[in-house]
Amino acid sequence: MCDKHASLLLDPAAQGSRRRRVWELSQTSHCPLVGVALPLGALRKLVERVTGGQLLHDDYDIHVGTVSECAQRNGLSEAIQKELERRYAGDIARFRAAKSSEEVGALWDKAVAAGNVPGAFWAGLTHARCNAALEQRMCRDIHMVQHQAGACVRADMDKYNALVADNARLMRELMRAQSRCQSLQQEKTEMAERHEQQLMAARAAGIAKDTDIFQLRHALARLQAEVPELDERKRLANRLAQMEEREAGLKAQLAALKAARPVEPPAPAPGVIEEAVPAPVEIPVMLVNRSVLCVGGRSGSVPVYRNVVERVGAQFAHHDGGLEDSAGQLDASLAAADLVICQTGCISHHAYWRVKDHCKRTGKRCIFIDNPSVSSLVRGLQEVATEGA
């Protein structure tokens, strides 16, 4: 350092308010100033711009060369001066308010406490009121700050490495979770497609069934239109089958009765009817050519009823009283009969009132008997024969 610069540093008041340049600082402050105030990337670009070519040196060589060039005024030191003035213009303006070394030191201490040392270091070193003692103190402080920064960097590096390891672990877990999610999503997609196919198949089956039902209903309506009396014919066919089945049963019963009677008894005299008991019952007057309608009674006794009526010379007709025969047939049977025997114990209420009403309106003879037995039927015929005698 020249004597003029040394005198200015020892007596800051001698230079007035003029700030010092980088080449006017002591050489001991160049190293921390370049290291702290200029990032390595910015320093390399600055040196390459001044030298006009790309540097192949490492960061340490560039730092050492720059520190050496700052000792005197040259193209590089002037470029560094301009860069530091531009970069830390705000800190320079803040330090301009200081009027003494103590005030400059107070601003420096405040900046160190706040962790904002690069700009404050440049503004404090180049301040007109910075003396040798303050510069030395600032260099010591920046030295310790660099140590602390190094320790913080090491701690930060440890934290960073731990975070990197944590991040790698979390990335692996994330990839596994994503893989599971993709598998589950694929399964859900396939399941949804299967359900959609099943739903479409069910809808198609439902449409096919509805079509079949419609066609069957249409065919049924067509058949019903072609055969309007189909239901009546079915009913009559069922009735015929029942009658044939009953006739077969009666024939079998009659055959069994004949087989059980080895000797045929003599025929009864005219006007005598055999009862279920051995004693015959006499009817004084024959009901010849008269139609006798028996309404009600047990279905199994109808052949016996017929035998009794026909033996006295009458024509036999029977209606079950609305139990199986159609109620509509009852009116026709009542109109064709000369005599009505109503067995009230085996007849529906509806048939009973129709028989009673018909006989009352037409004046037709009607005998009501309570017990549906052969003897009751014989007594009814005797009553009619007695009245006609």
C-alpha positions as CSV (number, residue, x, y, z in Angstrom):
1,M,0.0,0.0,0.0
2,C,1.3,3.5,-0.9
3,D,2.0,6.0,1.8
4,K,-0.9,8.2,0.6
5,H,-3.4,5.3,1.1
6,A,-1.9,4.4,4.5
7,S,-2.3,8.0,5.7
8,L,-5.9,8.1,4.5
9,L,-6.6,4.8,6.4
10,L,-5.0,6.2,9.6
11,D,-6.8,9.5,9.4
12,P,-10.2,9.1,7.7
13,A,-11.0,12.7,8.3
14,A,-8.3,13.7,5.9
15,Q,-10.2,12.4,2.9
16,G,-13.5,14.1,3.7
17,S,-16.5,12.1,2.6
18,R,-14.9,10.3,-0.4
19,R,-15.4,6.6,-0.3
20,R,-12.4,4.4,-0.8
21,R,-11.9,2.2,-3.9
22,V,-11.1,-1.5,-3.9
23,W,-7.5,-1.0,-4.8
24,E,-7.2,1.5,-1.9
25,L,-8.1,-1.1,0.7
26,S,-5.5,-3.0,2.7
27,Q,-4.5,-6.3,1.0
28,T,-5.6,-8.2,4.1
29,S,-9.2,-7.2,3.3
30,H,-9.1,-8.2,-0.4
31,C,-9.4,-12.0,0.2
32,P,-12.5,-11.9,2.5
33,L,-14.0,-9.2,0.3
34,V,-13.7,-11.2,-2.9
35,G,-14.7,-14.4,-1.1
36,V,-17.8,-13.0,0.6
37,A,-19.0,-10.1,-1.7
38,L,-18.7,-11.9,-5.1
39,P,-20.3,-15.3,-5.7
40,L,-18.0,-17.7,-7.6
41,G,-20.3,-17.8,-10.6
42,A,-20.5,-14.0,-10.9
43,L,-16.7,-13.7,-10.3
44,R,-15.9,-16.1,-13.2
45,K,-18.2,-14.3,-15.6
46,L,-16.7,-11.0,-14.6
47,V,-13.1,-12.2,-15.1
48,E,-14.0,-13.8,-18.4
49,R,-15.6,-10.6,-19.6
50,V,-12.5,-8.5,-18.7
51,T,-10.0,-11.0,-20.1
52,G,-12.2,-11.7,-23.2
53,G,-12.0,-15.4,-23.1
54,Q,-13.3,-18.5,-21.3
55,L,-11.2,-19.4,-18.3
56,L,-10.1,-23.0,-17.8
57,H,-8.9,-22.4,-14.3
58,D,-10.6,-23.7,-11.2
59,D,-12.5,-21.5,-8.7
60,Y,-9.5,-21.3,-6.3
61,D,-7.1,-20.1,-9.0
62,I,-9.6,-17.5,-10.1
63,H,-10.1,-16.3,-6.5
64,V,-6.3,-16.0,-5.8
65,G,-5.7,-14.2,-9.1
66,T,-8.6,-11.7,-8.4
67,V,-7.3,-11.0,-4.9
68,S,-3.8,-10.3,-6.4
69,E,-5.3,-7.9,-9.1
70,C,-7.3,-6.0,-6.5
71,A,-4.0,-4.6,-4.9
72,Q,-3.7,-2.1,-7.8
73,R,-5.9,-0.3,-10.2
74,N,-6.4,-2.1,-13.4
75,G,-9.1,-3.3,-15.7
76,L,-10.2,-6.2,-13.4
77,S,-10.1,-4.1,-10.2
78,E,-12.1,-1.4,-11.8
79,A,-14.7,-3.9,-13.1
80,I,-14.9,-5.4,-9.6
81,Q,-15.3,-1.9,-8.2
82,K,-18.3,-1.2,-10.5
83,E,-19.8,-4.6,-9.9
84,L,-19.7,-4.2,-6.1
85,E,-21.1,-0.7,-6.3
86,R,-24.0,-1.9,-8.4
87,R,-24.7,-5.0,-6.4
88,Y,-24.7,-3.3,-3.0
89,A,-26.1,0.1,-3.8
90,G,-28.7,-0.2,-1.0
91,D,-26.2,-1.1,1.7
92,I,-24.0,1.8,0.6
93,A,-26.9,4.2,0.9
94,R,-27.7,2.9,4.4
95,F,-24.1,3.4,5.5
96,R,-23.9,6.9,4.1
97,A,-25.8,8.2,7.1
98,A,-23.0,7.3,9.4
99,K,-20.8,10.3,10.4
100,S,-18.2,8.6,12.5
101,S,-16.3,5.4,12.9
102,E,-18.5,4.4,15.8
103,E,-21.6,4.8,13.8
104,V,-20.1,2.8,10.9
105,G,-19.2,0.1,13.5
106,A,-22.7,0.1,14.9
107,L,-24.2,-0.4,11.4
108,W,-21.7,-3.2,10.8
109,D,-22.6,-5.0,14.1
110,K,-26.3,-4.7,13.3
111,A,-25.7,-6.3,9.8
112,V,-23.6,-9.1,11.3
113,A,-26.4,-9.9,13.8
114,A,-28.9,-9.9,11.0
115,G,-26.7,-12.2,8.8
116,N,-26.5,-9.6,6.0
117,V,-22.7,-9.3,5.8
118,P,-21.7,-9.1,2.1
119,G,-23.1,-5.7,1.3
120,A,-22.4,-4.3,4.8
121,F,-18.8,-5.5,4.5
122,W,-18.3,-3.6,1.3
123,A,-20.1,-0.5,2.4
124,G,-18.2,-0.4,5.8
125,L,-14.8,-1.0,4.3
126,T,-15.1,1.7,1.7
127,H,-16.8,4.2,4.0
128,A,-14.8,7.4,4.5
129,R,-14.9,7.1,8.3
130,C,-13.6,3.5,8.4
131,N,-10.2,3.5,10.2
132,A,-7.6,0.8,10.5
133,A,-9.0,-0.6,13.8
134,L,-12.5,-0.8,12.4
135,E,-11.3,-2.5,9.2
136,Q,-9.3,-5.0,11.3
137,R,-12.3,-5.7,13.4
138,M,-14.5,-6.2,10.4
139,C,-12.0,-8.6,8.9
140,R,-11.9,-10.6,12.1
141,D,-15.7,-10.7,12.2
142,I,-16.0,-11.7,8.6
143,H,-13.4,-14.5,9.3
144,M,-15.6,-15.9,12.1
145,V,-18.7,-15.4,10.0
146,Q,-17.1,-17.6,7.3
147,H,-16.2,-20.2,9.9
148,Q,-19.8,-20.2,11.2
149,A,-21.0,-20.2,7.6
150,G,-18.9,-23.2,7.0
151,A,-20.2,-25.0,10.1
152,C,-23.7,-24.1,9.0
153,V,-23.0,-25.3,5.5
154,R,-21.7,-28.6,7.0
155,A,-24.8,-28.9,9.1
156,D,-26.9,-27.9,6.2
157,M,-25.2,-30.5,4.1
158,D,-25.9,-33.2,6.7
159,K,-29.5,-32.1,6.8
160,Y,-29.5,-32.0,3.0
161,N,-28.1,-35.5,2.8
162,A,-30.6,-36.7,5.3
163,L,-33.4,-35.0,3.3
164,V,-32.1,-36.6,0.1
165,A,-32.1,-40.0,1.7
166,D,-35.6,-39.3,3.1
167,N,-36.7,-38.1,-0.3
168,A,-35.3,-41.2,-2.0
169,R,-37.2,-43.4,0.6
170,L,-40.4,-41.5,0.1
171,M,-40.0,-41.7,-3.7
172,R,-39.7,-45.4,-3.4
173,E,-42.8,-45.6,-1.2
174,L,-44.6,-43.3,-3.6
175,M,-43.7,-45.5,-6.6
176,R,-44.9,-48.5,-4.7
177,A,-48.1,-46.7,-3.8
178,Q,-48.6,-45.5,-7.3
179,S,-48.0,-49.1,-8.6
180,R,-50.7,-50.4,-6.1
181,C,-53.1,-47.6,-7.2
182,Q,-52.5,-48.4,-10.8
183,S,-53.2,-52.1,-10.1
184,L,-56.3,-51.3,-8.1
185,Q,-57.5,-48.9,-10.8
186,Q,-56.9,-51.6,-13.5
187,E,-58.9,-54.1,-11.4
188,K,-61.7,-51.6,-10.9
189,T,-61.7,-50.8,-14.6
190,E,-61.9,-54.5,-15.5
191,M,-64.6,-55.1,-12.9
192,A,-66.6,-52.1,-14.2
193,E,-66.3,-53.5,-17.8
194,R,-67.5,-56.9,-16.6
195,H,-70.4,-55.3,-14.8
196,E,-71.3,-53.3,-17.8
197,Q,-71.2,-56.4,-20.0
198,Q,-73.4,-58.3,-17.5
199,L,-75.8,-55.4,-17.4
200,M,-76.0,-55.2,-21.1
201,A,-76.6,-59.0,-21.2
202,A,-79.4,-58.7,-18.6
203,R,-81.0,-55.9,-20.5
204,A,-80.9,-57.9,-23.7
205,A,-82.4,-60.9,-21.9
206,G,-85.1,-58.7,-20.5
207,I,-85.9,-57.3,-23.9
208,A,-86.0,-60.8,-25.4
209,K,-88.4,-62.0,-22.6
210,D,-90.6,-59.0,-23.1
211,T,-90.7,-59.7,-26.8
212,D,-91.6,-63.4,-26.2
213,I,-94.3,-62.4,-23.8
214,F,-95.7,-59.9,-26.3
215,Q,-95.7,-62.5,-29.1
216,L,-97.3,-65.1,-26.8
217,R,-100.0,-62.7,-25.8
218,H,-100.6,-61.8,-29.4
219,A,-100.8,-65.5,-30.3
220,L,-103.2,-66.1,-27.4
221,A,-105.4,-63.2,-28.5
222,R,-105.4,-64.6,-32.0
223,L,-106.4,-68.1,-30.9
224,Q,-109.1,-66.7,-28.6
225,A,-110.5,-64.7,-31.6
226,E,-110.4,-67.8,-33.8
227,V,-112.2,-69.9,-31.1
228,P,-114.5,-67.6,-29.1
229,E,-116.0,-70.4,-27.1
230,L,-112.6,-71.9,-26.1
231,D,-113.0,-71.3,-22.4
232,E,-116.5,-72.9,-22.4
233,R,-115.3,-75.9,-24.4
234,K,-112.5,-76.4,-21.9
235,R,-114.9,-76.3,-19.1
236,L,-117.2,-78.7,-20.8
237,A,-114.3,-81.0,-21.6
238,N,-113.3,-81.0,-18.0
239,R,-116.8,-81.7,-16.9
240,L,-117.0,-84.6,-19.4
241,A,-113.8,-86.0,-18.0
242,Q,-115.2,-85.8,-14.5
243,M,-118.4,-87.5,-15.6
244,E,-116.6,-90.3,-17.3
245,E,-114.4,-90.8,-14.3
246,R,-117.5,-90.9,-12.1
247,E,-119.2,-93.3,-14.5
248,A,-116.2,-95.6,-14.4
249,G,-116.2,-95.5,-10.6
250,L,-119.9,-96.3,-10.5
251,K,-119.5,-99.2,-13.0
252,A,-116.7,-100.6,-10.9
253,Q,-118.9,-100.2,-7.8
254,L,-121.8,-101.9,-9.5
255,A,-119.6,-104.8,-10.7
256,A,-118.4,-105.2,-7.1
257,L,-121.9,-105.3,-5.8
258,K,-123.0,-107.8,-8.4
259,A,-120.0,-110.0,-7.6
260,A,-121.0,-109.8,-3.9
261,R,-124.6,-111.1,-4.6
262,P,-124.4,-114.7,-5.9
263,V,-128.2,-115.1,-6.1
264,E,-130.3,-112.6,-8.0
265,P,-133.4,-111.7,-5.9
266,P,-136.8,-111.9,-7.6
267,A,-137.9,-108.7,-9.2
268,P,-140.2,-106.6,-7.1
269,A,-143.9,-106.3,-7.9
270,P,-145.1,-103.2,-9.7
271,G,-145.4,-100.3,-7.4
272,V,-142.8,-101.7,-5.0
273,I,-139.3,-100.2,-4.6
274,E,-136.4,-101.8,-2.8
275,E,-134.9,-99.7,-0.1
276,A,-131.4,-99.9,1.2
277,V,-133.0,-102.0,3.9
278,P,-134.5,-105.5,3.0
279,A,-138.2,-104.4,3.5
280,P,-139.7,-103.1,0.2
281,V,-141.7,-99.9,0.1
282,E,-145.0,-99.7,-1.8
283,I,-146.0,-96.7,-4.0
284,P,-149.8,-96.9,-4.6
285,V,-149.8,-94.9,-7.9
286,M,-147.1,-95.1,-10.6
287,L,-145.5,-91.8,-11.9
288,V,-145.6,-92.9,-15.5
289,N,-144.0,-90.6,-18.1
290,R,-143.5,-87.8,-15.7
291,S,-140.2,-86.0,-15.4
292,V,-138.7,-85.9,-11.9
293,L,-135.8,-83.5,-11.2
294,C,-133.8,-84.2,-8.2
295,V,-131.8,-81.2,-7.0
296,G,-128.9,-81.9,-4.6
297,G,-128.0,-85.1,-2.9
298,R,-124.8,-87.1,-2.7
299,S,-123.0,-87.7,-6.0
300,G,-122.4,-91.4,-5.1
301,S,-126.2,-91.9,-4.6
302,V,-127.3,-90.5,-8.0
303,P,-127.4,-94.0,-9.7
304,V,-129.6,-95.3,-6.8
305,Y,-131.9,-92.2,-7.1
306,R,-132.2,-92.9,-10.9
307,N,-133.1,-96.6,-10.3
308,V,-135.8,-95.6,-7.8
309,V,-137.4,-93.0,-10.0
310,E,-137.3,-95.1,-13.2
311,R,-138.8,-98.1,-11.4
312,V,-141.9,-96.2,-10.7
313,G,-142.2,-95.3,-14.4
314,A,-140.9,-91.7,-14.3
315,Q,-138.0,-90.0,-16.1
316,F,-135.0,-89.1,-13.9
317,A,-133.0,-85.8,-14.1
318,H,-130.5,-84.6,-11.7
319,H,-128.7,-81.3,-10.8
320,D,-126.1,-81.1,-8.0
321,G,-127.4,-77.8,-6.7
322,G,-124.6,-75.6,-7.9
323,L,-121.8,-77.5,-6.4
324,E,-120.2,-78.7,-9.7
325,D,-122.9,-78.2,-12.4
326,S,-123.3,-74.8,-13.8
327,A,-125.9,-72.7,-12.1
328,G,-127.1,-71.6,-15.6
329,Q,-128.2,-75.2,-16.3
330,L,-130.5,-75.2,-13.3
331,D,-133.2,-73.0,-14.9
332,A,-133.4,-75.3,-18.0
333,S,-133.7,-78.4,-15.8
334,L,-136.4,-76.8,-13.7
335,A,-138.4,-75.8,-16.8
336,A,-138.3,-79.4,-18.2
337,A,-139.3,-81.1,-14.9
338,D,-142.9,-82.0,-13.9
339,L,-141.9,-82.7,-10.3
340,V,-139.0,-81.2,-8.3
341,I,-137.4,-82.9,-5.3
342,C,-135.0,-80.5,-3.5
343,Q,-132.7,-82.1,-1.0
344,T,-131.9,-79.1,1.1
345,G,-129.1,-80.8,3.0
346,C,-126.9,-81.0,0.0
347,I,-127.5,-77.8,-2.1
348,S,-126.1,-74.4,-2.2
349,H,-128.1,-71.4,-0.9
350,H,-128.2,-69.8,-4.3
351,A,-129.7,-73.0,-5.9
352,Y,-132.1,-73.4,-3.1
353,W,-133.6,-69.9,-3.6
354,R,-133.7,-70.4,-7.3
355,V,-135.6,-73.7,-7.0
356,K,-138.0,-72.2,-4.5
357,D,-138.6,-69.1,-6.6
358,H,-139.2,-71.0,-9.9
359,C,-141.7,-73.4,-8.3
360,K,-143.6,-70.6,-6.7
361,R,-143.8,-68.6,-10.0
362,T,-144.8,-71.6,-12.1
363,G,-146.9,-73.4,-9.5
364,K,-144.8,-76.5,-10.1
365,R,-145.0,-79.2,-7.3
366,C,-141.8,-79.2,-5.2
367,I,-141.0,-81.4,-2.3
368,F,-138.2,-80.3,0.1
369,I,-136.4,-83.1,2.0
370,D,-133.7,-82.6,4.6
371,N,-132.0,-86.0,4.6
372,P,-130.3,-86.9,1.3
373,S,-131.0,-90.7,1.7
374,V,-132.8,-93.1,-0.6
375,S,-135.6,-93.6,2.0
376,S,-136.2,-89.8,2.1
377,L,-136.5,-89.8,-1.7
378,V,-139.0,-92.8,-1.6
379,R,-141.1,-90.9,1.0
380,G,-141.2,-87.9,-1.2
381,L,-142.4,-90.0,-4.1
382,Q,-145.0,-91.7,-1.9
383,E,-146.3,-88.2,-0.8
384,V,-146.7,-87.2,-4.5
385,A,-148.4,-90.5,-5.3
386,T,-150.8,-90.2,-2.4
387,E,-151.8,-86.7,-3.4
388,G,-152.5,-87.8,-6.9
389,A,-154.6,-90.9,-5.8
